[in-house]
Amino acid sequence: MIAYTLRQLLSAVPTLFGVVTLVFILVRIVPGDPAIAVLGDNASEQALQAFRERMGLNEPLLA
C-alpha cells in the first residue's frame, strides 16, 4: 500500500509541472490584458502599469 501511494505521488509531480507550465503559457499567449482583467475596465493607466510591473507582465516571455 505504501509503494502504491508513493508511486501515485511521484507520478503527480510531472502532471503538476505540466499543468502549471500550460497555464503559464496560456496566460501569456491568450489575447487580452491580464491587468485589465484583474483591475477592471475603469482602472487608471498608472494602476495598470504598476500592476504589470509588479507581476512582471511587461517583460518578454523569453528573456
PDBQT receptor file of N, H, CA, C and O in Angstrom, charges set to zero:
ATOM      1  N   MET A   1       0.816  -1.193   0.000  1.00  0.00    +0.000 N 
ATOM      2  CA  MET A   1       0.000   0.000   0.000  1.00  0.00    +0.000 C 
ATOM      3  C   MET A   1       0.864   1.263   0.000  1.00  0.00    +0.000 C 
ATOM      4  O   MET A   1       0.534   2.234  -0.680  1.00  0.00    +0.000 OA
ATOM      5  N   ILE A   2       1.956   1.259   0.749  1.00  0.00    +0.000 N 
ATOM      6  H   ILE A   2       2.223   0.469   1.302  1.00  0.00    +0.000 HD
ATOM      7  CA  ILE A   2       2.846   2.414   0.797  1.00  0.00    +0.000 C 
ATOM      8  C   ILE A   2       3.521   2.610  -0.567  1.00  0.00    +0.000 C 
ATOM      9  O   ILE A   2       3.696   3.741  -1.018  1.00  0.00    +0.000 OA
ATOM     10  N   ALA A   3       3.894   1.520  -1.210  1.00  0.00    +0.000 N 
ATOM     11  H   ALA A   3       3.752   0.600  -0.843  1.00  0.00    +0.000 HD
ATOM     12  CA  ALA A   3       4.535   1.616  -2.524  1.00  0.00    +0.000 C 
ATOM     13  C   ALA A   3       3.570   2.221  -3.547  1.00  0.00    +0.000 C 
ATOM     14  O   ALA A   3       3.976   3.043  -4.368  1.00  0.00    +0.000 OA
ATOM     15  N   TYR A   4       2.326   1.827  -3.502  1.00  0.00    +0.000 N 
ATOM     16  H   TYR A   4       1.997   1.160  -2.835  1.00  0.00    +0.000 HD
ATOM     17  CA  TYR A   4       1.320   2.359  -4.414  1.00  0.00    +0.000 C 
ATOM     18  C   TYR A   4       1.140   3.866  -4.195  1.00  0.00    +0.000 C 
ATOM     19  O   TYR A   4       1.101   4.637  -5.154  1.00  0.00    +0.000 OA
ATOM     20  N   THR A   5       1.032   4.272  -2.945  1.00  0.00    +0.000 N 
ATOM     21  H   THR A   5       1.063   3.645  -2.166  1.00  0.00    +0.000 HD
ATOM     22  CA  THR A   5       0.859   5.683  -2.623  1.00  0.00    +0.000 C 
ATOM     23  C   THR A   5       2.069   6.491  -3.073  1.00  0.00    +0.000 C 
ATOM     24  O   THR A   5       1.916   7.584  -3.618  1.00  0.00    +0.000 OA
ATOM     25  N   LEU A   6       3.260   5.966  -2.851  1.00  0.00    +0.000 N 
ATOM     26  H   LEU A   6       3.384   5.078  -2.409  1.00  0.00    +0.000 HD
ATOM     27  CA  LEU A   6       4.477   6.652  -3.266  1.00  0.00    +0.000 C 
ATOM     28  C   LEU A   6       4.541   6.785  -4.783  1.00  0.00    +0.000 C 
ATOM     29  O   LEU A   6       4.925   7.833  -5.301  1.00  0.00    +0.000 OA
ATOM     30  N   ARG A   7       4.164   5.721  -5.498  1.00  0.00    +0.000 N 
ATOM     31  H   ARG A   7       3.851   4.870  -5.077  1.00  0.00    +0.000 HD
ATOM     32  CA  ARG A   7       4.136   5.772  -6.956  1.00  0.00    +0.000 C 
ATOM     33  C   ARG A   7       3.155   6.830  -7.462  1.00  0.00    +0.000 C 
ATOM     34  O   ARG A   7       3.458   7.561  -8.405  1.00  0.00    +0.000 OA
ATOM     35  N   GLN A   8       2.003   6.910  -6.846  1.00  0.00    +0.000 N 
ATOM     36  H   GLN A   8       1.757   6.316  -6.080  1.00  0.00    +0.000 HD
ATOM     37  CA  GLN A   8       0.992   7.888  -7.243  1.00  0.00    +0.000 C 
ATOM     38  C   GLN A   8       1.488   9.307  -6.993  1.00  0.00    +0.000 C 
ATOM     39  O   GLN A   8       1.291  10.194  -7.824  1.00  0.00    +0.000 OA
ATOM     40  N   LEU A   9       2.125   9.518  -5.862  1.00  0.00    +0.000 N 
ATOM     41  H   LEU A   9       2.286   8.797  -5.187  1.00  0.00    +0.000 HD
ATOM     42  CA  LEU A   9       2.657  10.843  -5.554  1.00  0.00    +0.000 C 
ATOM     43  C   LEU A   9       3.768  11.240  -6.525  1.00  0.00    +0.000 C 
ATOM     44  O   LEU A   9       3.834  12.389  -6.962  1.00  0.00    +0.000 OA
ATOM     45  N   LEU A  10       4.629  10.299  -6.858  1.00  0.00    +0.000 N 
ATOM     46  H   LEU A  10       4.575   9.366  -6.503  1.00  0.00    +0.000 HD
ATOM     47  CA  LEU A  10       5.713  10.592  -7.792  1.00  0.00    +0.000 C 
ATOM     48  C   LEU A  10       5.189  10.841  -9.200  1.00  0.00    +0.000 C 
ATOM     49  O   LEU A  10       5.770  11.633  -9.941  1.00  0.00    +0.000 OA
ATOM     50  N   SER A  11       4.112  10.184  -9.576  1.00  0.00    +0.000 N 
ATOM     51  H   SER A  11       3.640   9.540  -8.974  1.00  0.00    +0.000 HD
ATOM     52  CA  SER A  11       3.547  10.429 -10.906  1.00  0.00    +0.000 C 
ATOM     53  C   SER A  11       2.780  11.748 -10.947  1.00  0.00    +0.000 C 
ATOM     54  O   SER A  11       2.541  12.283 -12.029  1.00  0.00    +0.000 OA
ATOM     55  N   ALA A  12       2.398  12.270  -9.810  1.00  0.00    +0.000 N 
ATOM     56  H   ALA A  12       2.592  11.835  -8.931  1.00  0.00    +0.000 HD
ATOM     57  CA  ALA A  12       1.686  13.546  -9.771  1.00  0.00    +0.000 C 
ATOM     58  C   ALA A  12       2.623  14.721 -10.021  1.00  0.00    +0.000 C 
ATOM     59  O   ALA A  12       2.173  15.770 -10.481  1.00  0.00    +0.000 OA
ATOM     60  N   VAL A  13       3.895  14.578  -9.736  1.00  0.00    +0.000 N 
ATOM     61  H   VAL A  13       4.262  13.726  -9.362  1.00  0.00    +0.000 HD
ATOM     62  CA  VAL A  13       4.849  15.678  -9.903  1.00  0.00    +0.000 C 
ATOM     63  C   VAL A  13       4.943  16.123 -11.362  1.00  0.00    +0.000 C 
ATOM     64  O   VAL A  13       4.798  17.317 -11.624  1.00  0.00    +0.000 OA
ATOM     65  N   PRO A  14       5.179  15.230 -12.324  1.00  0.00    +0.000 N 
ATOM     66  CA  PRO A  14       5.233  15.693 -13.722  1.00  0.00    +0.000 C 
ATOM     67  C   PRO A  14       3.891  16.240 -14.213  1.00  0.00    +0.000 C 
ATOM     68  O   PRO A  14       3.858  17.169 -15.021  1.00  0.00    +0.000 OA
ATOM     69  N   THR A  15       2.807  15.679 -13.736  1.00  0.00    +0.000 N 
ATOM     70  H   THR A  15       2.834  14.925 -13.079  1.00  0.00    +0.000 HD
ATOM     71  CA  THR A  15       1.496  16.176 -14.125  1.00  0.00    +0.000 C 
ATOM     72  C   THR A  15       1.289  17.593 -13.623  1.00  0.00    +0.000 C 
ATOM     73  O   THR A  15       0.813  18.449 -14.368  1.00  0.00    +0.000 OA
ATOM     74  N   LEU A  16       1.633  17.847 -12.390  1.00  0.00    +0.000 N 
ATOM     75  H   LEU A  16       2.020  17.151 -11.785  1.00  0.00    +0.000 HD
ATOM     76  CA  LEU A  16       1.507  19.181 -11.824  1.00  0.00    +0.000 C 
ATOM     77  C   LEU A  16       2.405  20.170 -12.553  1.00  0.00    +0.000 C 
ATOM     78  O   LEU A  16       1.986  21.292 -12.837  1.00  0.00    +0.000 OA
ATOM     79  N   PHE A  17       3.619  19.773 -12.855  1.00  0.00    +0.000 N 
ATOM     80  H   PHE A  17       3.959  18.862 -12.624  1.00  0.00    +0.000 HD
ATOM     81  CA  PHE A  17       4.539  20.621 -13.601  1.00  0.00    +0.000 C 
ATOM     82  C   PHE A  17       3.967  20.954 -14.977  1.00  0.00    +0.000 C 
ATOM     83  O   PHE A  17       4.043  22.100 -15.420  1.00  0.00    +0.000 OA
ATOM     84  N   GLY A  18       3.399  19.968 -15.648  1.00  0.00    +0.000 N 
ATOM     85  H   GLY A  18       3.337  19.037 -15.289  1.00  0.00    +0.000 HD
ATOM     86  CA  GLY A  18       2.806  20.184 -16.964  1.00  0.00    +0.000 C 
ATOM     87  C   GLY A  18       1.627  21.140 -16.918  1.00  0.00    +0.000 C 
ATOM     88  O   GLY A  18       1.497  22.005 -17.783  1.00  0.00    +0.000 OA
ATOM     89  N   VAL A  19       0.781  20.996 -15.934  1.00  0.00    +0.000 N 
ATOM     90  H   VAL A  19       0.887  20.293 -15.231  1.00  0.00    +0.000 HD
ATOM     91  CA  VAL A  19      -0.382  21.876 -15.806  1.00  0.00    +0.000 C 
ATOM     92  C   VAL A  19       0.051  23.310 -15.515  1.00  0.00    +0.000 C 
ATOM     93  O   VAL A  19      -0.484  24.251 -16.102  1.00  0.00    +0.000 OA
ATOM     94  N   VAL A  20       1.005  23.480 -14.622  1.00  0.00    +0.000 N 
ATOM     95  H   VAL A  20       1.439  22.715 -14.145  1.00  0.00    +0.000 HD
ATOM     96  CA  VAL A  20       1.492  24.825 -14.291  1.00  0.00    +0.000 C 
ATOM     97  C   VAL A  20       2.128  25.467 -15.524  1.00  0.00    +0.000 C 
ATOM     98  O   VAL A  20       1.903  26.649 -15.786  1.00  0.00    +0.000 OA
ATOM     99  N   THR A  21       2.909  24.715 -16.277  1.00  0.00    +0.000 N 
ATOM    100  H   THR A  21       3.092  23.755 -16.065  1.00  0.00    +0.000 HD
ATOM    101  CA  THR A  21       3.545  25.229 -17.485  1.00  0.00    +0.000 C 
ATOM    102  C   THR A  21       2.500  25.617 -18.522  1.00  0.00    +0.000 C 
ATOM    103  O   THR A  21       2.608  26.678 -19.138  1.00  0.00    +0.000 OA
ATOM    104  N   LEU A  22       1.501  24.784 -18.723  1.00  0.00    +0.000 N 
ATOM    105  H   LEU A  22       1.413  23.922 -18.223  1.00  0.00    +0.000 HD
ATOM    106  CA  LEU A  22       0.445  25.061 -19.686  1.00  0.00    +0.000 C 
ATOM    107  C   LEU A  22      -0.324  26.329 -19.320  1.00  0.00    +0.000 C 
ATOM    108  O   LEU A  22      -0.601  27.154 -20.190  1.00  0.00    +0.000 OA
ATOM    109  N   VAL A  23      -0.664  26.488 -18.068  1.00  0.00    +0.000 N 
ATOM    110  H   VAL A  23      -0.439  25.818 -17.362  1.00  0.00    +0.000 HD
ATOM    111  CA  VAL A  23      -1.392  27.684 -17.630  1.00  0.00    +0.000 C 
ATOM    112  C   VAL A  23      -0.532  28.921 -17.818  1.00  0.00    +0.000 C 
ATOM    113  O   VAL A  23      -1.037  29.954 -18.258  1.00  0.00    +0.000 OA
ATOM    114  N   PHE A  24       0.751  28.844 -17.499  1.00  0.00    +0.000 N 
ATOM    115  H   PHE A  24       1.161  28.005 -17.142  1.00  0.00    +0.000 HD
ATOM    116  CA  PHE A  24       1.652  29.974 -17.677  1.00  0.00    +0.000 C 
ATOM    117  C   PHE A  24       1.704  30.398 -19.142  1.00  0.00    +0.000 C 
ATOM    118  O   PHE A  24       1.618  31.587 -19.450  1.00  0.00    +0.000 OA
ATOM    119  N   ILE A  25       1.843  29.434 -20.038  1.00  0.00    +0.000 N 
ATOM    120  H   ILE A  25       1.912  28.468 -19.788  1.00  0.00    +0.000 HD
ATOM    121  CA  ILE A  25       1.927  29.742 -21.471  1.00  0.00    +0.000 C 
ATOM    122  C   ILE A  25       0.602  30.303 -21.976  1.00  0.00    +0.000 C 
ATOM    123  O   ILE A  25       0.594  31.248 -22.766  1.00  0.00    +0.000 OA
ATOM    124  N   LEU A  26      -0.504  29.741 -21.536  1.00  0.00    +0.000 N 
ATOM    125  H   LEU A  26      -0.497  28.974 -20.895  1.00  0.00    +0.000 HD
ATOM    126  CA  LEU A  26      -1.805  30.243 -21.973  1.00  0.00    +0.000 C 
ATOM    127  C   LEU A  26      -2.049  31.675 -21.509  1.00  0.00    +0.000 C 
ATOM    128  O   LEU A  26      -2.611  32.476 -22.256  1.00  0.00    +0.000 OA
ATOM    129  N   VAL A  27      -1.642  32.003 -20.305  1.00  0.00    +0.000 N 
ATOM    130  H   VAL A  27      -1.186  31.351 -19.698  1.00  0.00    +0.000 HD
ATOM    131  CA  VAL A  27      -1.820  33.368 -19.808  1.00  0.00    +0.000 C 
ATOM    132  C   VAL A  27      -1.017  34.343 -20.658  1.00  0.00    +0.000 C 
ATOM    133  O   VAL A  27      -1.465  35.464 -20.897  1.00  0.00    +0.000 OA
ATOM    134  N   ARG A  28       0.157  33.936 -21.113  1.00  0.00    +0.000 N 
ATOM    135  H   ARG A  28       0.521  33.026 -20.919  1.00  0.00    +0.000 HD
ATOM    136  CA  ARG A  28       0.995  34.815 -21.918  1.00  0.00    +0.000 C 
ATOM    137  C   ARG A  28       0.528  34.909 -23.367  1.00  0.00    +0.000 C 
ATOM    138  O   ARG A  28       0.722  35.944 -24.004  1.00  0.00    +0.000 OA
ATOM    139  N   ILE A  29      -0.087  33.848 -23.903  1.00  0.00    +0.000 N 
ATOM    140  H   ILE A  29      -0.245  33.007 -23.385  1.00  0.00    +0.000 HD
ATOM    141  CA  ILE A  29      -0.426  33.804 -25.322  1.00  0.00    +0.000 C 
ATOM    142  C   ILE A  29      -1.834  34.315 -25.608  1.00  0.00    +0.000 C 
ATOM    143  O   ILE A  29      -2.047  34.979 -26.622  1.00  0.00    +0.000 OA
ATOM    144  N   VAL A  30      -2.784  34.025 -24.750  1.00  0.00    +0.000 N 
ATOM    145  H   VAL A  30      -2.610  33.486 -23.926  1.00  0.00    +0.000 HD
ATOM    146  CA  VAL A  30      -4.179  34.387 -24.989  1.00  0.00    +0.000 C 
ATOM    147  C   VAL A  30      -4.294  35.901 -25.110  1.00  0.00    +0.000 C 
ATOM    148  O   VAL A  30      -3.722  36.636 -24.305  1.00  0.00    +0.000 OA
ATOM    149  N   PRO A  31      -5.039  36.373 -26.124  1.00  0.00    +0.000 N 
ATOM    150  CA  PRO A  31      -5.184  37.816 -26.265  1.00  0.00    +0.000 C 
ATOM    151  C   PRO A  31      -5.938  38.426 -25.086  1.00  0.00    +0.000 C 
ATOM    152  O   PRO A  31      -6.748  37.772 -24.429  1.00  0.00    +0.000 OA
ATOM    153  N   GLY A  32      -5.651  39.670 -24.852  1.00  0.00    +0.000 N 
ATOM    154  H   GLY A  32      -4.993  40.201 -25.386  1.00  0.00    +0.000 HD
ATOM    155  CA  GLY A  32      -6.267  40.363 -23.727  1.00  0.00    +0.000 C 
ATOM    156  C   GLY A  32      -5.211  40.743 -22.725  1.00  0.00    +0.000 C 
ATOM    157  O   GLY A  32      -4.089  40.237 -22.761  1.00  0.00    +0.000 OA
ATOM    158  N   ASP A  33      -5.565  41.618 -21.850  1.00  0.00    +0.000 N 
ATOM    159  H   ASP A  33      -6.476  42.029 -21.821  1.00  0.00    +0.000 HD
ATOM    160  CA  ASP A  33      -4.625  42.127 -20.863  1.00  0.00    +0.000 C 
ATOM    161  C   ASP A  33      -5.009  41.608 -19.484  1.00  0.00    +0.000 C 
ATOM    162  O   ASP A  33      -6.076  41.948 -18.973  1.00  0.00    +0.000 OA
ATOM    163  N   PRO A  34      -4.156  40.792 -18.875  1.00  0.00    +0.000 N 
ATOM    164  CA  PRO A  34      -4.476  40.285 -17.538  1.00  0.00    +0.000 C 
ATOM    165  C   PRO A  34      -4.639  41.403 -16.514  1.00  0.00    +0.000 C 
ATOM    166  O   PRO A  34      -5.398  41.257 -15.556  1.00  0.00    +0.000 OA
ATOM    167  N   ALA A  35      -3.938  42.513 -16.704  1.00  0.00    +0.000 N 
ATOM    168  H   ALA A  35      -3.321  42.631 -17.482  1.00  0.00    +0.000 HD
ATOM    169  CA  ALA A  35      -4.056  43.626 -15.762  1.00  0.00    +0.000 C 
ATOM    170  C   ALA A  35      -5.469  44.207 -15.793  1.00  0.00    +0.000 C 
ATOM    171  O   ALA A  35      -6.034  44.526 -14.747  1.00  0.00    +0.000 OA
ATOM    172  N   ILE A  36      -6.036  44.344 -16.986  1.00  0.00    +0.000 N 
ATOM    173  H   ILE A  36      -5.577  44.084 -17.835  1.00  0.00    +0.000 HD
ATOM    174  CA  ILE A  36      -7.408  44.842 -17.097  1.00  0.00    +0.000 C 
ATOM    175  C   ILE A  36      -8.386  43.828 -16.544  1.00  0.00    +0.000 C 
ATOM    176  O   ILE A  36      -9.389  44.200 -15.934  1.00  0.00    +0.000 OA
ATOM    177  N   ALA A  37      -8.104  42.545 -16.751  1.00  0.00    +0.000 N 
ATOM    178  H   ALA A  37      -7.290  42.243 -17.246  1.00  0.00    +0.000 HD
ATOM    179  CA  ALA A  37      -8.990  41.503 -16.224  1.00  0.00    +0.000 C 
ATOM    180  C   ALA A  37      -9.016  41.527 -14.697  1.00  0.00    +0.000 C 
ATOM    181  O   ALA A  37     -10.059  41.280 -14.093  1.00  0.00    +0.000 OA
ATOM    182  N   VAL A  38      -7.888  41.819 -14.075  1.00  0.00    +0.000 N 
ATOM    183  H   VAL A  38      -7.040  42.020 -14.566  1.00  0.00    +0.000 HD
ATOM    184  CA  VAL A  38      -7.820  41.823 -12.618  1.00  0.00    +0.000 C 
ATOM    185  C   VAL A  38      -8.326  43.142 -12.041  1.00  0.00    +0.000 C 
ATOM    186  O   VAL A  38      -9.108  43.146 -11.090  1.00  0.00    +0.000 OA
ATOM    187  N   LEU A  39      -7.881  44.264 -12.615  1.00  0.00    +0.000 N 
ATOM    188  H   LEU A  39      -7.246  44.261 -13.387  1.00  0.00    +0.000 HD
ATOM    189  CA  LEU A  39      -8.200  45.569 -12.047  1.00  0.00    +0.000 C 
ATOM    190  C   LEU A  39      -9.514  46.157 -12.546  1.00  0.00    +0.000 C 
ATOM    191  O   LEU A  39     -10.086  47.036 -11.903  1.00  0.00    +0.000 OA
ATOM    192  N   GLY A  40      -9.987  45.681 -13.676  1.00  0.00    +0.000 N 
ATOM    193  H   GLY A  40      -9.522  44.967 -14.198  1.00  0.00    +0.000 HD
ATOM    194  CA  GLY A  40     -11.250  46.184 -14.212  1.00  0.00    +0.000 C 
ATOM    195  C   GLY A  40     -11.044  47.229 -15.294  1.00  0.00    +0.000 C 
ATOM    196  O   GLY A  40      -9.943  47.751 -15.470  1.00  0.00    +0.000 OA
ATOM    197  N   ASP A  41     -12.117  47.529 -16.016  1.00  0.00    +0.000 N 
ATOM    198  H   ASP A  41     -13.011  47.105 -15.874  1.00  0.00    +0.000 HD
ATOM    199  CA  ASP A  41     -12.056  48.474 -17.133  1.00  0.00    +0.000 C 
ATOM    200  C   ASP A  41     -11.855  49.912 -16.685  1.00  0.00    +0.000 C 
ATOM    201  O   ASP A  41     -11.363  50.735 -17.457  1.00  0.00    +0.000 OA
ATOM    202  N   ASN A  42     -12.220  50.222 -15.473  1.00  0.00    +0.000 N 
ATOM    203  H   ASN A  42     -12.619  49.553 -14.846  1.00  0.00    +0.000 HD
ATOM    204  CA  ASN A  42     -12.149  51.601 -15.001  1.00  0.00    +0.000 C 
ATOM    205  C   ASN A  42     -10.827  51.937 -14.315  1.00  0.00    +0.000 C 
ATOM    206  O   ASN A  42     -10.688  53.024 -13.754  1.00  0.00    +0.000 OA
ATOM    207  N   ALA A  43      -9.872  51.042 -14.348  1.00  0.00    +0.000 N 
ATOM    208  H   ALA A  43      -9.986  50.159 -14.804  1.00  0.00    +0.000 HD
ATOM    209  CA  ALA A  43      -8.584  51.287 -13.695  1.00  0.00    +0.000 C 
ATOM    210  C   ALA A  43      -7.799  52.341 -14.466  1.00  0.00    +0.000 C 
ATOM    211  O   ALA A  43      -7.867  52.409 -15.693  1.00  0.00    +0.000 OA
ATOM    212  N   SER A  44      -7.061  53.151 -13.740  1.00  0.00    +0.000 N 
ATOM    213  H   SER A  44      -7.006  53.097 -12.743  1.00  0.00    +0.000 HD
ATOM    214  CA  SER A  44      -6.249  54.182 -14.390  1.00  0.00    +0.000 C 
ATOM    215  C   SER A  44      -5.045  53.533 -15.068  1.00  0.00    +0.000 C 
ATOM    216  O   SER A  44      -4.651  52.411 -14.751  1.00  0.00    +0.000 OA
ATOM    217  N   GLU A  45      -4.479  54.276 -16.007  1.00  0.00    +0.000 N 
ATOM    218  H   GLU A  45      -4.799  55.188 -16.265  1.00  0.00    +0.000 HD
ATOM    219  CA  GLU A  45      -3.308  53.768 -16.732  1.00  0.00    +0.000 C 
ATOM    220  C   GLU A  45      -2.125  53.569 -15.780  1.00  0.00    +0.000 C 
ATOM    221  O   GLU A  45      -1.331  52.646 -15.961  1.00  0.00    +0.000 OA
ATOM    222  N   GLN A  46      -2.009  54.425 -14.779  1.00  0.00    +0.000 N 
ATOM    223  H   GLN A  46      -2.654  55.175 -14.633  1.00  0.00    +0.000 HD
ATOM    224  CA  GLN A  46      -0.935  54.283 -13.799  1.00  0.00    +0.000 C 
ATOM    225  C   GLN A  46      -1.100  52.991 -12.996  1.00  0.00    +0.000 C 
ATOM    226  O   GLN A  46      -0.123  52.286 -12.744  1.00  0.00    +0.000 OA
ATOM    227  N   ALA A  47      -2.320  52.686 -12.600  1.00  0.00    +0.000 N 
ATOM    228  H   ALA A  47      -3.114  53.259 -12.804  1.00  0.00    +0.000 HD
ATOM    229  CA  ALA A  47      -2.573  51.463 -11.844  1.00  0.00    +0.000 C 
ATOM    230  C   ALA A  47      -2.282  50.238 -12.704  1.00  0.00    +0.000 C 
ATOM    231  O   ALA A  47      -1.721  49.254 -12.222  1.00  0.00    +0.000 OA
ATOM    232  N   LEU A  48      -2.666  50.301 -13.982  1.00  0.00    +0.000 N 
ATOM    233  H   LEU A  48      -3.122  51.101 -14.374  1.00  0.00    +0.000 HD
ATOM    234  CA  LEU A  48      -2.394  49.179 -14.886  1.00  0.00    +0.000 C 
ATOM    235  C   LEU A  48      -0.901  48.971 -15.062  1.00  0.00    +0.000 C 
ATOM    236  O   LEU A  48      -0.420  47.839 -15.020  1.00  0.00    +0.000 OA
ATOM    237  N   GLN A  49      -0.162  50.066 -15.261  1.00  0.00    +0.000 N 
ATOM    238  H   GLN A  49      -0.553  50.986 -15.296  1.00  0.00    +0.000 HD
ATOM    239  CA  GLN A  49       1.294  49.957 -15.432  1.00  0.00    +0.000 C 
ATOM    240  C   GLN A  49       1.959  49.429 -14.163  1.00  0.00    +0.000 C 
ATOM    241  O   GLN A  49       2.877  48.613 -14.242  1.00  0.00    +0.000 OA
ATOM    242  N   ALA A  50       1.513  49.880 -13.009  1.00  0.00    +0.000 N 
ATOM    243  H   ALA A  50       0.767  50.543 -12.944  1.00  0.00    +0.000 HD
ATOM    244  CA  ALA A  50       2.084  49.407 -11.749  1.00  0.00    +0.000 C 
ATOM    245  C   ALA A  50       1.813  47.920 -11.560  1.00  0.00    +0.000 C 
ATOM    246  O   ALA A  50       2.684  47.179 -11.103  1.00  0.00    +0.000 OA
ATOM    247  N   PHE A  51       0.611  47.484 -11.910  1.00  0.00    +0.000 N 
ATOM    248  H   PHE A  51      -0.097  48.085 -12.281  1.00  0.00    +0.000 HD
ATOM    249  CA  PHE A  51       0.275  46.067 -11.794  1.00  0.00    +0.000 C 
ATOM    250  C   PHE A  51       1.128  45.227 -12.735  1.00  0.00    +0.000 C 
ATOM    251  O   PHE A  51       1.653  44.184 -12.345  1.00  0.00    +0.000 OA
ATOM    252  N   ARG A  52       1.263  45.686 -13.978  1.00  0.00    +0.000 N 
ATOM    253  H   ARG A  52       0.837  46.533 -14.295  1.00  0.00    +0.000 HD
ATOM    254  CA  ARG A  52       2.093  44.953 -14.955  1.00  0.00    +0.000 C 
ATOM    255  C   ARG A  52       3.536  44.859 -14.471  1.00  0.00    +0.000 C 
ATOM    256  O   ARG A  52       4.169  43.812 -14.608  1.00  0.00    +0.000 OA
ATOM    257  N   GLU A  53       4.055  45.936 -13.910  1.00  0.00    +0.000 N 
ATOM    258  H   GLU A  53       3.540  46.787 -13.798  1.00  0.00    +0.000 HD
ATOM    259  CA  GLU A  53       5.436  45.943 -13.404  1.00  0.00    +0.000 C 
ATOM    260  C   GLU A  53       5.588  44.981 -12.230  1.00  0.00    +0.000 C 
ATOM    261  O   GLU A  53       6.547  44.212 -12.173  1.00  0.00    +0.000 OA
ATOM    262  N   ARG A  54       4.645  45.025 -11.299  1.00  0.00    +0.000 N 
ATOM    263  H   ARG A  54       3.865  45.650 -11.346  1.00  0.00    +0.000 HD
ATOM    264  CA  ARG A  54       4.730  44.193 -10.105  1.00  0.00    +0.000 C 
ATOM    265  C   ARG A  54       4.619  42.709 -10.443  1.00  0.00    +0.000 C 
ATOM    266  O   ARG A  54       5.285  41.882  -9.821  1.00  0.00    +0.000 OA
ATOM    267  N   MET A  55       3.777  42.365 -11.429  1.00  0.00    +0.000 N 
ATOM    268  H   MET A  55       3.236  43.038 -11.934  1.00  0.00    +0.000 HD
ATOM    269  CA  MET A  55       3.575  40.965 -11.800  1.00  0.00    +0.000 C 
ATOM    270  C   MET A  55       4.530  40.492 -12.893  1.00  0.00    +0.000 C 
ATOM    271  O   MET A  55       4.530  39.312 -13.243  1.00  0.00    +0.000 OA
ATOM    272  N   GLY A  56       5.340  41.395 -13.434  1.00  0.00    +0.000 N 
ATOM    273  H   GLY A  56       5.341  42.354 -13.150  1.00  0.00    +0.000 HD
ATOM    274  CA  GLY A  56       6.295  41.014 -14.471  1.00  0.00    +0.000 C 
ATOM    275  C   GLY A  56       5.662  40.817 -15.836  1.00  0.00    +0.000 C 
ATOM    276  O   GLY A  56       6.235  40.147 -16.695  1.00  0.00    +0.000 OA
ATOM    277  N   LEU A  57       4.490  41.391 -16.043  1.00  0.00    +0.000 N 
ATOM    278  H   LEU A  57       4.024  41.935 -15.345  1.00  0.00    +0.000 HD
ATOM    279  CA  LEU A  57       3.795  41.221 -17.325  1.00  0.00    +0.000 C 
ATOM    280  C   LEU A  57       4.368  42.094 -18.418  1.00  0.00    +0.000 C 
ATOM    281  O   LEU A  57       4.046  41.900 -19.590  1.00  0.00    +0.000 OA
ATOM    282  N   ASN A  58       5.203  43.044 -18.069  1.00  0.00    +0.000 N 
ATOM    283  H   ASN A  58       5.464  43.201 -17.117  1.00  0.00    +0.000 HD
ATOM    284  CA  ASN A  58       5.801  43.920 -19.066  1.00  0.00    +0.000 C 
ATOM    285  C   ASN A  58       7.110  43.357 -19.615  1.00  0.00    +0.000 C 
ATOM    286  O   ASN A  58       7.724  43.976 -20.483  1.00  0.00    +0.000 OA
ATOM    287  N   GLU A  59       7.544  42.210 -19.133  1.00  0.00    +0.000 N 
ATOM    288  H   GLU A  59       7.045  41.707 -18.428  1.00  0.00    +0.000 HD
ATOM    289  CA  GLU A  59       8.785  41.594 -19.606  1.00  0.00    +0.000 C 
ATOM    290  C   GLU A  59       8.460  40.552 -20.667  1.00  0.00    +0.000 C 
ATOM    291  O   GLU A  59       7.395  39.936 -20.628  1.00  0.00    +0.000 OA
ATOM    292  N   PRO A  60       9.372  40.350 -21.618  1.00  0.00    +0.000 N 
ATOM    293  CA  PRO A  60       9.129  39.354 -22.663  1.00  0.00    +0.000 C 
ATOM    294  C   PRO A  60       9.109  37.935 -22.071  1.00  0.00    +0.000 C 
ATOM    295  O   PRO A  60       9.696  37.671 -21.021  1.00  0.00    +0.000 OA
ATOM    296  N   LEU A  61       8.414  37.032 -22.781  1.00  0.00    +0.000 N 
ATOM    297  H   LEU A  61       7.938  37.246 -23.634  1.00  0.00    +0.000 HD
ATOM    298  CA  LEU A  61       8.306  35.653 -22.328  1.00  0.00    +0.000 C 
ATOM    299  C   LEU A  61       9.673  34.977 -22.304  1.00  0.00    +0.000 C 
ATOM    300  O   LEU A  61      10.024  34.304 -21.335  1.00  0.00    +0.000 OA
ATOM    301  N   LEU A  62      10.433  35.159 -23.367  1.00  0.00    +0.000 N 
ATOM    302  H   LEU A  62      10.148  35.706 -24.155  1.00  0.00    +0.000 HD
ATOM    303  CA  LEU A  62      11.795  34.603 -23.441  1.00  0.00    +0.000 C 
ATOM    304  C   LEU A  62      12.788  35.742 -23.291  1.00  0.00    +0.000 C 
ATOM    305  O   LEU A  62      13.000  36.527 -24.214  1.00  0.00    +0.000 OA
ATOM    306  N   ALA A  63      13.380  35.817 -22.137  1.00  0.00    +0.000 N 
ATOM    307  H   ALA A  63      13.208  35.179 -21.387  1.00  0.00    +0.000 HD
ATOM    308  CA  ALA A  63      14.308  36.925 -21.876  1.00  0.00    +0.000 C 
ATOM    309  C   ALA A  63      15.722  36.533 -22.215  1.00  0.00    +0.000 C 
ATOM    310  O   ALA A  63      16.640  37.338 -22.060  1.00  0.00    +0.000 OA
TER     311      ALA A  63
